[in-house]
Amino acid sequence: MERSLSDIRADTRAMAFSRSFMRCYMAGAGFNTRGMQNIGLIYAMQPGLAAIHKNPKDLRAAQKRYVHHYQSHPFWMPCLVGIFLNVESAIAEDRFPPKMFSKVKDTTAYSLSAIGDSVFAGSLLIFWALLTICLLLSGQTVAPFVIGLCFLAVLQIFRVYTFTCGVRQGFKFLRQLKRWNLINWGRWVKYANAVLLIWLWALIWPRPYQWWELLTGVIALMLFGRFVRTGLVSRVVAAAAFVVMIDQFSLLEQLVKDALSL
């Protein structure tokens, strides 16, 4: 039985959208200081746009919507590309006004960028790095490799899932993302990072050491973290002050030991 024209068009569009998804992995290849990730975005959108807009004039108008400034977390690129392709399909069918798209596009990209910077870059990536370092310092070699593969696999599943949902649901998918409450999950991951940091500290601290030394260091680290979070001092100043404090503390301890030995 011969396939219908609509089935052939659907398959062609599906292949084009798949190419758009694969191009999301090159999002940062064309990074520039003027448009940020706009080259990567238009590169990812191109196959899908060509499949949606058959009229050359409509295609050029669609391409112009993505050459301006664009910036978001790279982990969200498949999701955003999927949403944008859904909107372009609506524009082609006269179900969405093109003039409204620019503001909605920027708002969505920046909102997801903030979530990505907090949850992915500021929580999960640090969790993976600290856990890997602690396991390696503990003499483990297989576990860090397996954990790294698991994180990589979950990331790919996340990319495919968010892209698919973006293509199917468009901006409606943002409601589901809101229900995930990623910011709250990121806060809990940061608590876990604090525990891993203490573990790392215990592994690299010069031995032998006393329990009160670690306790003093943990309290100082919490205070410096509080100062940084409230904006009283910058991270660089807090880190430098913490290192100087540890150095002076070690010097004072050595002076006490020398005095007691006399």
FENRA-V759245 format. One record per residue. N is the residue number from 1. RES is the residue in one small letter. PHI is phi in degrees with one decimal (* if undefined). Layout:
# FENRA-V759245
N;RES;PHI  N;RES;PHI
This chain:
# FENRA-V759245
1;m;*  2;e;-71.7  3;r;-78.3  4;s;-75.3  5;l;-65.1  6;s;-66.3  7;d;-65.9  8;i;-64.5  9;r;-64.8  10;a;-63.8  11;d;-65.4  12;t;-64.3  13;r;-66.5  14;a;-63.0  15;m;-65.1  16;a;-65.3  17;f;-65.8  18;s;-63.2  19;r;-65.1  20;s;-62.1  21;f;-62.8  22;m;-64.0  23;r;-71.1  24;c;-62.7  25;y;-69.8  26;m;-103.5  27;a;-59.2  28;g;-93.3  29;a;-66.6  30;g;-106.9  31;f;-61.0  32;n;-145.3  33;t;-77.2  34;r;-91.6  35;g;-103.6  36;m;60.7  37;q;-102.2  38;n;-65.7  39;i;-66.0  40;g;-63.8  41;l;-66.8  42;i;-66.8  43;y;-65.2  44;a;-73.5  45;m;-76.3  46;q;-54.3  47;p;-59.7  48;g;-66.3  49;l;-62.9  50;a;-64.8  51;a;-77.2  52;i;-83.9  53;h;-102.3  54;k;-81.8  55;n;-77.1  56;p;-57.0  57;k;-66.8  58;d;-66.3  59;l;-64.9  60;r;-64.3  61;a;-63.9  62;a;-68.5  63;q;-62.8  64;k;-65.5  65;r;-72.0  66;y;-122.0  67;v;-92.5  68;h;-83.6  69;h;-56.9  70;y;-148.7  71;q;-153.0  72;s;-159.6  73;h;-70.1  74;p;-59.9  75;f;-66.8  76;w;-90.8  77;m;-56.6  78;p;-60.0  79;c;-61.3  80;l;-67.4  81;v;-62.5  82;g;-61.4  83;i;-62.6  84;f;-64.6  85;l;-65.7  86;n;-63.0  87;v;-66.3  88;e;-62.8  89;s;-63.6  90;a;-67.2  91;i;-64.2  92;a;-63.9  93;e;-99.0  94;d;60.8  95;r;-106.8  96;f;-147.0  97;p;-74.8  98;p;-59.6  99;k;-67.8  100;m;-82.5  101;f;-69.5  102;s;-58.8  103;k;-66.7  104;v;-65.2  105;k;-62.3  106;d;-65.7  107;t;-61.2  108;t;-65.1  109;a;-62.9  110;y;-69.6  111;s;-65.2  112;l;-68.0  113;s;-63.1  114;a;-63.6  115;i;-66.5  116;g;-63.9  117;d;-64.9  118;s;-79.0  119;v;-83.5  120;f;-82.0  121;a;-71.0  122;g;-91.1  123;s;-131.7  124;l;-68.3  125;l;-64.6  126;i;-67.7  127;f;-59.3  128;w;-62.3  129;a;-66.1  130;l;-64.2  131;l;-63.4  132;t;-63.9  133;i;-63.7  134;c;-64.2  135;l;-66.6  136;l;-65.6  137;l;-67.9  138;s;-84.2  139;g;94.6  140;q;-85.9  141;t;-122.5  142;v;-77.3  143;a;-57.4  144;p;-60.7  145;f;-66.6  146;v;-64.5  147;i;-62.4  148;g;-62.0  149;l;-64.4  150;c;-64.0  151;f;-61.7  152;l;-65.1  153;a;-65.6  154;v;-63.1  155;l;-62.4  156;q;-67.2  157;i;-62.6  158;f;-61.2  159;r;-62.3  160;v;-64.3  161;y;-64.6  162;t;-67.0  163;f;-65.4  164;t;-62.3  165;c;-65.1  166;g;-63.3  167;v;-65.7  168;r;-79.4  169;q;-107.4  170;g;67.5  171;f;-66.6  172;k;-63.3  173;f;-65.3  174;l;-63.4  175;r;-65.1  176;q;-66.8  177;l;-61.7  178;k;-64.0  179;r;-69.1  180;w;-67.2  181;n;54.5  182;l;-64.7  183;i;-60.8  184;n;-66.0  185;w;-63.3  186;g;-62.2  187;r;-65.5  188;w;-67.4  189;v;-64.3  190;k;-66.5  191;y;-63.3  192;a;-63.8  193;n;-63.8  194;a;-64.5  195;v;-65.6  196;l;-63.8  197;l;-65.2  198;i;-65.1  199;w;-61.0  200;l;-62.0  201;w;-60.9  202;a;-64.8  203;l;-74.2  204;i;-100.3  205;w;-67.5  206;p;-57.2  207;r;-103.1  208;p;-78.1  209;y;-137.9  210;q;-96.0  211;w;-62.6  212;w;-72.1  213;e;-66.2  214;l;-65.2  215;l;-62.5  216;t;-62.1  217;g;-65.0  218;v;-64.0  219;i;-62.8  220;a;-64.0  221;l;-64.6  222;m;-65.3  223;l;-66.2  224;f;-63.4  225;g;-62.6  226;r;-65.5  227;f;-63.1  228;v;-67.3  229;r;-64.5  230;t;-81.3  231;g;84.4  232;l;-70.1  233;v;-136.3  234;s;-80.5  235;r;-64.2  236;v;-64.4  237;v;-64.2  238;a;-63.5  239;a;-64.5  240;a;-64.4  241;a;-64.1  242;f;-66.0  243;v;-64.5  244;v;-62.6  245;m;-62.1  246;i;-64.2  247;d;-65.0  248;q;-67.8  249;f;-65.0  250;s;-65.5  251;l;-65.1  252;l;-63.8  253;e;-63.8  254;q;-67.9  255;l;-65.5  256;v;-64.7  257;k;-64.0  258;d;-65.6  259;a;-67.4  260;l;-71.9  261;s;-78.3  262;l;-74.2
